[in-house]
């Protein structure tokens, strides 16, 4: 689309002319008077996005190439049958421009029918597009970091143990329907054992009535780190009745994609304002634990946190303080922060003094994640597993099965035991 075709203000004026507005009660109903209106609205959305986010889209394209490269390597190394990504990120990854266009669709019609003015349209469209872009850029770096760690471990002879069907879901959609929080992937190394990964967990469990909700409410309100890692084969981390309501992780990993992430703040008001329905006692337990964790991380009195929240004020917390809060609440044996950019020495020192290991200036270089992979490797164990699935070439399996039939052994595992006995091992 050329620059002359991309004057979105002129396109918007034309759109307004082609929409007839009819009043019905308190509603403004748009009526389309020209078949080309859809094409014009699509052109406006594309021109607008390209105008305000042209450079950011170019950067997103570069980031997504790194993501694609790690995903392709992941498929080869673990012989995946396929993989899924979070729905929003999948859409963004396939076509960033088209994805962002969807985010401003409704505002154009609101403007065309006179519900919002020009300034509000520009403000709302800009905010929606930028928020979606930043959210998906964060997802891009998380997915890259997660898959790069898995790929690094594959070079250390780790293979996929779970899921057995080799279809990896790098999201948590629908995973909690059975009342459990299962891992995204469990890796296995015959010398090190198992390692279980939980990406963006915990998440709420399914429920049907107030009694169910009362039990699982704490999972709606708990804080959610990027990655929890457990030693051994761990197929469920739910631990209701405790805070946080999951098993204590062995490793916690947080990814930071922005160069100035440490200067940014997050509003925690949303965590406190969720209506607990009939689960007041769970809210009480949750708040008690969270007040304590916040006070520890922020270095203030618990009463000050409580007064701020119960007074209806937003509690803004620096991003690096939030990482400290994660560590304070989850109490992992090792906590690691992976930063794409260099972390200032003062912030780095504060994080390290609170027990958080900083791996910075990573960019999109998998080799820079070696310290993270080495820490995870240390926690491999055989806990939680009595049997191990081992990948063997088809011809080897056939020969073992033939040997079992000749010797009257019941299965291949018995064959392996017999062969080891005969070899004196």
Kinemage of the C-alpha trace (Angstrom):
@kinemage 1
@onewidth
@group {chain A} dominant
@subgroup {mainchain}
@vectorlist {calphas} color= white
{ca unk a 1} P 0.000 0.000 0.000
{ca unk a 2} L 1.576 3.298 -1.069
{ca unk a 3} L 1.774 6.415 1.101
{ca unk a 4} L -0.871 8.162 -1.014
{ca unk a 5} L -3.260 5.286 -0.395
{ca unk a 6} L -2.440 5.294 3.293
{ca unk a 7} L -3.833 8.604 4.535
{ca unk a 8} L -6.002 7.073 7.218
{ca unk a 9} L -7.693 10.362 8.149
{ca unk a 10} L -9.050 10.736 4.621
{ca unk a 11} L -10.157 7.105 4.586
{ca unk a 12} L -11.912 7.630 7.905
{ca unk a 13} L -13.783 10.648 6.547
{ca unk a 14} L -14.969 8.572 3.611
{ca unk a 15} L -16.096 5.787 5.936
{ca unk a 16} L -18.144 8.250 7.974
{ca unk a 17} L -19.916 9.469 4.824
{ca unk a 18} L -20.893 5.960 3.788
{ca unk a 19} L -22.484 4.978 7.088
{ca unk a 20} L -26.090 5.996 7.773
{ca unk a 21} L -26.959 6.090 11.478
{ca unk a 22} L -30.463 5.302 12.664
{ca unk a 23} L -31.593 5.989 16.242
{ca unk a 24} L -33.469 3.198 18.019
{ca unk a 25} L -34.319 3.885 21.667
{ca unk a 26} L -30.923 4.767 23.172
{ca unk a 27} L -28.904 2.894 20.540
{ca unk a 28} L -27.232 4.196 17.389
{ca unk a 29} L -27.612 1.598 14.650
{ca unk a 30} L -25.213 1.851 11.684
{ca unk a 31} L -26.571 1.156 8.225
{ca unk a 32} L -24.108 0.405 5.410
{ca unk a 33} L -24.917 2.298 2.228
{ca unk a 34} L -22.019 1.120 0.064
{ca unk a 35} L -20.563 -2.332 -0.553
{ca unk a 36} L -17.021 -0.966 -0.442
{ca unk a 37} L -17.333 0.058 3.221
{ca unk a 38} L -15.686 -3.135 4.470
{ca unk a 39} L -12.710 -2.588 2.184
{ca unk a 40} L -12.362 1.008 3.379
{ca unk a 41} L -12.489 0.019 7.044
{ca unk a 42} L -9.863 -2.649 6.433
{ca unk a 43} L -7.671 -0.080 4.670
{ca unk a 44} L -8.100 2.379 7.527
{ca unk a 45} L -7.112 -0.186 10.141
{ca unk a 46} L -4.033 -1.226 8.176
{ca unk a 47} L -2.943 2.352 7.506
{ca unk a 48} L -3.468 3.340 11.132
{ca unk a 49} L -1.455 0.423 12.508
{ca unk a 50} L 1.362 0.979 10.021
{ca unk a 51} L 1.430 4.679 10.854
{ca unk a 52} L 1.725 4.359 14.641
{ca unk a 53} L 3.570 1.033 14.942
{ca unk a 54} L 5.632 0.684 11.777
{ca unk a 55} L 9.012 0.366 13.544
{ca unk a 56} L 7.609 -1.852 16.299
{ca unk a 57} L 6.144 -4.212 13.706
{ca unk a 58} L 9.528 -4.478 12.016
{ca unk a 59} L 11.079 -5.384 15.384
{ca unk a 60} L 8.316 -7.920 16.026
{ca unk a 61} L 9.128 -9.552 12.703
{ca unk a 62} L 12.762 -9.961 13.728
{ca unk a 63} L 11.793 -11.437 17.108
{ca unk a 64} L 9.384 -13.896 15.540
{ca unk a 65} L 12.122 -15.230 13.274
{ca unk a 66} L 14.083 -16.203 16.383
{ca unk a 67} L 10.970 -17.833 17.841
{ca unk a 68} L 10.370 -19.778 14.631
{ca unk a 69} L 13.993 -20.928 14.583
{ca unk a 70} L 13.818 -22.328 18.141
{ca unk a 71} L 10.450 -23.981 17.498
{ca unk a 72} L 11.770 -25.652 14.340
{ca unk a 73} L 14.819 -26.886 16.257
{ca unk a 74} L 12.535 -28.108 19.071
{ca unk a 75} L 10.452 -30.159 16.636
{ca unk a 76} L 13.563 -31.814 15.235
{ca unk a 77} L 15.338 -32.461 18.535
{ca unk a 78} L 12.319 -33.932 20.331
{ca unk a 79} L 10.685 -35.408 17.218
{ca unk a 80} L 7.434 -33.601 17.985
{ca unk a 81} L 4.254 -34.527 16.176
{ca unk a 82} L 3.219 -30.907 16.600
{ca unk a 83} L 2.852 -28.076 19.087
{ca unk a 84} L 0.327 -25.435 20.104
{ca unk a 85} L 0.828 -21.862 21.277
{ca unk a 86} L -1.380 -19.522 23.324
{ca unk a 87} L -4.300 -18.508 21.096
{ca unk a 88} L -3.543 -14.778 21.028
{ca unk a 89} L 0.147 -15.281 20.398
{ca unk a 90} L -0.525 -17.859 17.691
{ca unk a 91} L -2.659 -15.312 15.842
{ca unk a 92} L -0.029 -12.599 16.278
{ca unk a 93} L 2.794 -14.882 15.169
{ca unk a 94} L 0.980 -15.876 11.978
{ca unk a 95} L 0.390 -12.269 10.895
{ca unk a 96} L 1.192 -9.419 13.337
{ca unk a 97} L -0.465 -6.730 11.223
{ca unk a 98} L -3.705 -8.671 10.744
{ca unk a 99} L -3.800 -9.504 14.441
{ca unk a 100} L -3.458 -5.869 15.481
{ca unk a 101} L -6.076 -4.817 12.935
{ca unk a 102} L -8.580 -7.037 14.750
{ca unk a 103} L -7.975 -5.145 17.990
{ca unk a 104} L -9.336 -1.855 16.621
{ca unk a 105} L -12.210 -3.233 14.556
{ca unk a 106} L -15.025 -2.296 16.919
{ca unk a 107} L -13.777 1.260 17.526
{ca unk a 108} L -14.058 2.158 13.836
{ca unk a 109} L -17.739 1.227 13.838
{ca unk a 110} L -18.281 3.136 17.075
{ca unk a 111} L -16.828 6.200 15.370
{ca unk a 112} L -18.775 5.677 12.163
{ca unk a 113} L -22.086 5.587 14.059
{ca unk a 114} L -21.192 8.595 16.180
{ca unk a 115} L -20.732 6.838 19.491
{ca unk a 116} L -17.165 8.164 19.915
{ca unk a 117} L -15.397 11.161 18.449
{ca unk a 118} L -12.200 11.400 16.425
{ca unk a 119} L -9.899 11.965 19.412
{ca unk a 120} L -11.413 9.069 21.336
{ca unk a 121} L -11.089 6.846 18.285
{ca unk a 122} L -7.401 7.613 17.909
{ca unk a 123} L -6.794 7.193 21.645
{ca unk a 124} L -8.658 3.902 21.904
{ca unk a 125} L -7.160 2.435 18.744
{ca unk a 126} L -3.638 3.452 19.722
{ca unk a 127} L -4.012 2.005 23.218
{ca unk a 128} L -5.542 -1.277 22.035
{ca unk a 129} L -2.962 -1.826 19.305
{ca unk a 130} L 0.030 -0.942 21.482
{ca unk a 131} L -1.175 -3.059 24.423
{ca unk a 132} L -1.700 -6.068 22.164
{ca unk a 133} L 1.713 -5.585 20.556
{ca unk a 134} L 3.530 -5.382 23.895
{ca unk a 135} L 1.655 -8.380 25.305
{ca unk a 136} L 2.565 -10.486 22.299
{ca unk a 137} L 6.178 -9.324 22.281
{ca unk a 138} L 6.379 -10.492 25.882
{ca unk a 139} L 4.848 -13.825 24.878
{ca unk a 140} L 7.358 -14.075 22.037
{ca unk a 141} L 10.307 -13.758 24.388
{ca unk a 142} L 8.816 -16.166 26.907
{ca unk a 143} L 8.173 -18.789 24.235
{ca unk a 144} L 11.652 -18.263 22.810
{ca unk a 145} L 13.242 -18.574 26.253
{ca unk a 146} L 11.258 -21.674 27.203
{ca unk a 147} L 11.942 -23.495 23.942
{ca unk a 148} L 15.603 -22.427 23.913
{ca unk a 149} L 16.082 -23.937 27.386
{ca unk a 150} L 14.444 -27.177 26.244
{ca unk a 151} L 16.667 -27.214 23.154
{ca unk a 152} L 19.786 -26.643 25.219
{ca unk a 153} L 18.820 -29.555 27.483
{ca unk a 154} L 18.264 -31.759 24.433
{ca unk a 155} L 21.939 -31.279 23.632
{ca unk a 156} L 22.643 -32.679 27.112
{ca unk a 157} L 20.869 -35.918 26.135
{ca unk a 158} L 17.472 -35.083 27.610
{ca unk a 159} L 14.535 -36.548 25.710
{ca unk a 160} L 10.775 -36.086 25.986
{ca unk a 161} L 9.056 -38.447 28.420
{ca unk a 162} L 5.695 -36.624 28.584
{ca unk a 163} L 3.479 -36.057 26.678
{ca unk a 164} L 3.859 -39.501 25.152
{ca unk a 165} L 2.081 -38.472 21.945
{ca unk a 166} L 4.808 -35.845 21.427
{ca unk a 167} L 2.352 -33.013 20.849
{ca unk a 168} L 3.658 -30.185 23.012
{ca unk a 169} L 1.233 -27.538 24.259
{ca unk a 170} L 3.053 -24.333 25.132
{ca unk a 171} L -0.031 -22.947 26.831
{ca unk a 172} L -2.485 -24.039 29.506
{ca unk a 173} L -5.800 -23.881 27.632
{ca unk a 174} L -8.093 -26.656 28.878
{ca unk a 175} L -5.349 -28.425 30.828
{ca unk a 176} L -7.059 -28.024 34.204
{ca unk a 177} L -10.439 -29.515 33.256
{ca unk a 178} L -9.666 -32.776 35.064
{ca unk a 179} L -9.089 -30.992 38.372
{ca unk a 180} L -5.303 -31.173 38.124
{ca unk a 181} L -2.504 -28.935 36.897
{ca unk a 182} L -0.354 -31.204 34.694
{ca unk a 183} L 3.089 -30.342 33.284
{ca unk a 184} L 3.578 -29.012 29.796
{ca unk a 185} L 6.541 -31.323 29.342
{ca unk a 186} L 8.601 -33.819 31.324
{ca unk a 187} L 12.158 -34.450 30.158
{ca unk a 188} L 14.233 -37.557 30.879
{ca unk a 189} L 17.935 -38.307 30.927
{ca unk a 190} L 19.015 -41.897 31.787
{ca unk a 191} L 21.805 -40.580 34.023
{ca unk a 192} L 20.068 -37.518 35.507
{ca unk a 193} L 16.433 -38.573 35.758
{ca unk a 194} L 13.288 -36.504 35.163
{ca unk a 195} L 12.579 -32.771 35.097
{ca unk a 196} L 8.997 -31.410 34.932
{ca unk a 197} L 8.113 -28.015 33.419
{ca unk a 198} L 4.996 -25.944 34.098
{ca unk a 199} L 4.638 -22.968 31.741
{ca unk a 200} L 2.540 -20.065 33.095
{ca unk a 201} L 1.116 -22.054 35.988
{ca unk a 202} L -0.778 -22.186 38.276
{ca unk a 203} L -4.162 -21.701 36.636
{ca unk a 204} L -7.710 -22.145 38.005
{ca unk a 205} L -9.284 -25.594 38.067
{ca unk a 206} L -12.708 -26.307 36.610
{ca unk a 207} L -15.708 -26.033 38.955
{ca unk a 208} L -19.474 -26.445 38.802
{ca unk a 209} L -20.992 -24.898 41.939
{ca unk a 210} L -20.170 -22.747 44.959
{ca unk a 211} L -18.764 -25.668 46.913
{ca unk a 212} L -16.316 -26.423 44.109
{ca unk a 213} L -15.423 -22.758 43.753
{ca unk a 214} L -14.754 -22.394 47.455
{ca unk a 215} L -12.152 -25.133 47.155
{ca unk a 216} L -10.355 -23.797 44.074
{ca unk a 217} L -10.752 -20.033 44.653
{ca unk a 218} L -7.141 -19.549 45.704
{ca unk a 219} L -6.005 -20.601 42.218
{ca unk a 220} L -7.910 -17.626 40.764
{ca unk a 221} L -6.059 -15.143 42.910
{ca unk a 222} L -2.531 -16.456 43.198
{ca unk a 223} L 0.361 -14.793 41.411
{ca unk a 224} L 1.636 -16.543 38.287
{ca unk a 225} L 5.366 -16.736 37.418
{ca unk a 226} L 6.488 -17.498 33.862
{ca unk a 227} L 7.958 -20.942 34.492
{ca unk a 228} L 7.971 -23.394 37.408
{ca unk a 229} L 10.330 -26.382 37.254
{ca unk a 230} L 10.222 -29.486 39.464
{ca unk a 231} L 12.738 -32.226 40.122
{ca unk a 232} L 11.522 -35.680 39.113
{ca unk a 233} L 8.337 -36.729 37.377
{ca unk a 234} L 5.590 -34.437 38.693
{ca unk a 235} L 2.185 -34.862 37.065
{ca unk a 236} L 0.143 -32.520 39.280
{ca unk a 237} L 1.194 -29.526 41.396
{ca unk a 238} L -2.156 -28.680 43.025
{ca unk a 239} L -1.919 -28.367 46.798
{ca unk a 240} L -5.151 -26.755 47.926
{ca unk a 241} L -5.279 -25.487 51.472
{ca unk a 242} L -1.764 -24.068 51.323
{ca unk a 243} L -0.506 -20.728 50.054
{ca unk a 244} L 0.395 -20.599 47.294
{ca unk a 245} L -1.962 -23.487 46.429
{ca unk a 246} L 0.668 -25.512 44.542
{ca unk a 247} L 3.667 -27.618 45.461
{ca unk a 248} L 6.794 -25.636 46.209
{ca unk a 249} L 8.805 -25.480 42.961
{ca unk a 250} L 12.453 -26.395 42.863
{ca unk a 251} L 13.180 -23.684 40.290
{ca unk a 252} L 11.359 -20.483 39.304
{ca unk a 253} L 12.260 -18.717 36.049
{ca unk a 254} L 11.059 -15.261 35.016
{ca unk a 255} L 11.697 -13.739 31.569
{ca unk a 256} L 12.036 -10.004 30.856
{ca unk a 257} L 11.987 -8.804 27.267
{ca unk a 258} L 12.137 -5.009 27.564
{ca unk a 259} L 15.388 -3.088 27.951
{ca unk a 260} L 13.833 -0.878 30.640
{ca unk a 261} L 11.677 -3.529 32.346
{ca unk a 262} L 13.178 -2.712 35.751
{ca unk a 263} L 11.928 0.882 35.532
{ca unk a 264} L 8.350 -0.172 34.857
{ca unk a 265} L 5.619 -0.738 37.410
{ca unk a 266} L 2.620 -3.018 37.563
{ca unk a 267} L -0.731 -2.250 39.157
{ca unk a 268} L -1.668 -5.063 41.534
{ca unk a 269} L -5.142 -3.721 42.237
{ca unk a 270} L -6.727 -6.349 39.984
{ca unk a 271} L -5.406 -9.108 42.218
{ca unk a 272} L -7.286 -7.723 45.198
{ca unk a 273} L -10.549 -6.650 43.600
{ca unk a 274} L -11.747 -9.982 42.251
{ca unk a 275} L -15.131 -10.836 43.745
{ca unk a 276} L -14.836 -14.080 45.697
{ca unk a 277} L -18.516 -15.036 45.372
{ca unk a 278} L -19.202 -17.463 48.232
{ca unk a 279} L -15.539 -18.134 48.926
{ca unk a 280} L -14.788 -15.439 51.506
{ca unk a 281} L -12.716 -17.692 53.687
{ca unk a 282} L -10.390 -18.431 50.761
{ca unk a 283} L -10.052 -14.759 50.026
{ca unk a 284} L -9.115 -14.154 53.636
{ca unk a 285} L -6.408 -16.812 53.546
{ca unk a 286} L -5.129 -15.531 50.233
{ca unk a 287} L -4.979 -11.908 51.341
{ca unk a 288} L -3.229 -12.840 54.563
{ca unk a 289} L -0.495 -14.655 52.698
{ca unk a 290} L -0.211 -11.983 50.020
{ca unk a 291} L 0.013 -9.116 52.524
{ca unk a 292} L 2.898 -10.908 54.203
{ca unk a 293} L 4.665 -11.618 50.919
{ca unk a 294} L 4.228 -8.055 49.673
{ca unk a 295} L 5.484 -6.616 52.939
{ca unk a 296} L 8.571 -8.816 52.822
{ca unk a 297} L 9.333 -7.956 49.204
{ca unk a 298} L 8.693 -4.226 49.549
{ca unk a 299} L 10.296 -3.805 52.940
{ca unk a 300} L 7.227 -2.226 54.565
{ca unk a 301} L 4.814 -3.168 57.321
{ca unk a 302} L 2.007 -5.595 56.556
{ca unk a 303} L -0.497 -3.119 58.006
{ca unk a 304} L 0.529 -0.500 55.433
{ca unk a 305} L -0.157 -2.919 52.561
{ca unk a 306} L -3.513 -3.881 54.058
{ca unk a 307} L -4.599 -0.258 54.539
{ca unk a 308} L -3.655 0.610 50.975
{ca unk a 309} L -5.597 -2.259 49.441
{ca unk a 310} L -8.656 -2.119 51.664
{ca unk a 311} L -8.772 1.633 51.150
{ca unk a 312} L -9.402 1.005 47.449
{ca unk a 313} L -6.088 2.407 46.284
{ca unk a 314} L -4.064 0.759 43.563
{ca unk a 315} L -0.807 -0.753 44.671
{ca unk a 316} L 1.858 -0.085 42.083
{ca unk a 317} L 4.928 -2.224 42.343
{ca unk a 318} L 8.137 -2.118 40.333
{ca unk a 319} L 8.649 -5.099 38.036
{ca unk a 320} L 11.850 -6.132 39.783
{ca unk a 321} L 10.027 -5.990 43.132
{ca unk a 322} L 7.393 -8.305 41.663
{ca unk a 323} L 10.103 -10.859 40.867
{ca unk a 324} L 11.191 -10.610 44.497
{ca unk a 325} L 7.572 -11.142 45.511
{ca unk a 326} L 7.334 -14.301 43.397
{ca unk a 327} L 10.423 -15.623 45.136
{ca unk a 328} L 9.137 -14.667 48.559
{ca unk a 329} L 5.788 -16.408 48.034
{ca unk a 330} L 6.851 -19.534 46.128
{ca unk a 331} L 10.138 -20.053 47.984
{ca unk a 332} L 11.874 -22.049 45.222
{ca unk a 333} L 15.253 -23.610 45.888
{ca unk a 334} L 16.617 -21.582 42.949
{ca unk a 335} L 15.120 -18.469 41.341
{ca unk a 336} L 16.430 -17.160 38.023
{ca unk a 337} L 15.692 -14.028 36.045
{ca unk a 338} L 16.424 -14.066 32.318
{ca unk a 339} L 16.716 -10.594 30.811
{ca unk a 340} L 17.101 -9.911 27.102
{ca unk a 341} L 19.029 -6.724 27.922
{ca unk a 342} L 21.679 -5.813 30.468
{ca unk a 343} L 20.337 -5.289 33.995
{ca unk a 344} L 21.767 -2.211 35.805
{ca unk a 345} L 24.230 -3.124 38.543
{ca unk a 346} L 22.103 -1.622 41.332
{ca unk a 347} L 19.021 -3.639 40.343
{ca unk a 348} L 21.125 -6.732 39.788
{ca unk a 349} L 22.653 -6.439 43.261
{ca unk a 350} L 19.260 -6.030 44.914
{ca unk a 351} L 17.877 -9.066 43.107
{ca unk a 352} L 20.910 -11.190 43.907
{ca unk a 353} L 20.785 -10.119 47.554
{ca unk a 354} L 17.240 -11.483 47.694
{ca unk a 355} L 18.352 -14.841 46.282
{ca unk a 356} L 17.536 -14.288 42.591
{ca unk a 357} L 20.184 -15.294 40.058
{ca unk a 358} L 20.343 -12.841 37.160
{ca unk a 359} L 21.191 -14.030 33.639
{ca unk a 360} L 21.196 -10.890 31.514
{ca unk a 361} L 22.272 -9.593 28.107
{ca unk a 362} L 20.804 -12.806 26.673
{ca unk a 363} L 19.299 -11.293 23.556
{ca unk a 364} L 18.222 -14.227 21.400
{ca unk a 365} L 21.408 -16.217 21.919
{ca unk a 366} L 20.616 -19.730 23.159
{ca unk a 367} L 24.167 -20.223 24.406
{ca unk a 368} L 23.619 -17.380 26.880
{ca unk a 369} L 21.048 -19.594 28.605
{ca unk a 370} L 23.704 -22.146 29.565
{ca unk a 371} L 23.665 -21.074 33.261
{ca unk a 372} L 19.882 -21.596 33.373
{ca unk a 373} L 20.064 -25.008 31.707
{ca unk a 374} L 22.866 -26.081 34.050
{ca unk a 375} L 20.819 -25.171 37.113
{ca unk a 376} L 17.815 -27.105 35.772
{ca unk a 377} L 20.032 -30.081 34.883
{ca unk a 378} L 21.177 -30.300 38.525
{ca unk a 379} L 17.625 -31.035 39.646
{ca unk a 380} L 17.077 -34.114 37.518
{ca unk a 381} L 15.919 -37.057 39.651
{ca unk a 382} L 14.003 -40.339 39.452
{ca unk a 383} L 11.423 -39.290 42.044
{ca unk a 384} L 7.819 -39.947 41.081
{ca unk a 385} L 8.584 -42.663 38.535
{ca unk a 386} L 8.834 -46.450 38.762
{ca unk a 387} L 9.097 -47.065 35.023
{ca unk a 388} L 10.782 -45.243 32.183
{ca unk a 389} L 9.793 -45.058 28.525
{ca unk a 390} L 12.830 -45.375 26.272
{ca unk a 391} L 12.891 -44.583 22.567
{ca unk a 392} L 14.315 -47.435 20.493
{ca unk a 393} L 14.647 -47.927 16.742
{ca unk a 394} L 11.890 -50.118 15.282
{ca unk a 395} L 14.343 -52.810 14.182
{ca unk a 396} L 15.696 -53.073 17.739
{ca unk a 397} L 12.209 -53.462 19.186
{ca unk a 398} L 11.412 -56.199 16.649
{ca unk a 399} L 14.568 -58.118 17.576
{ca unk a 400} L 13.824 -57.807 21.300
{ca unk a 401} L 10.257 -59.034 20.723
{ca unk a 402} L 11.564 -62.046 18.754
{ca unk a 403} L 14.008 -62.820 21.570
{ca unk a 404} L 11.169 -62.620 24.111
{ca unk a 405} L 9.099 -65.087 22.084
{ca unk a 406} L 11.990 -67.555 21.768
{ca unk a 407} L 12.889 -67.433 25.461
{ca unk a 408} L 9.322 -67.319 26.774
{ca unk a 409} L 9.817 -63.979 28.504
{ca unk a 410} L 6.697 -61.902 29.031
{ca unk a 411} L 7.761 -58.549 27.562
{ca unk a 412} L 10.638 -56.438 26.328
{ca unk a 413} L 11.535 -55.123 29.789
{ca unk a 414} L 12.016 -58.736 30.926
{ca unk a 415} L 14.223 -59.296 27.870
{ca unk a 416} L 16.422 -56.356 28.792
{ca unk a 417} L 16.736 -57.640 32.380
{ca unk a 418} L 17.673 -61.091 31.128
{ca unk a 419} L 20.273 -59.743 28.709
{ca unk a 420} L 21.775 -57.642 31.486
{ca unk a 421} L 21.884 -60.709 33.741
{ca unk a 422} L 23.656 -62.707 31.061
{ca unk a 423} L 26.177 -59.959 30.507
{ca unk a 424} L 26.955 -59.886 34.228
{ca unk a 425} L 25.690 -56.288 34.649
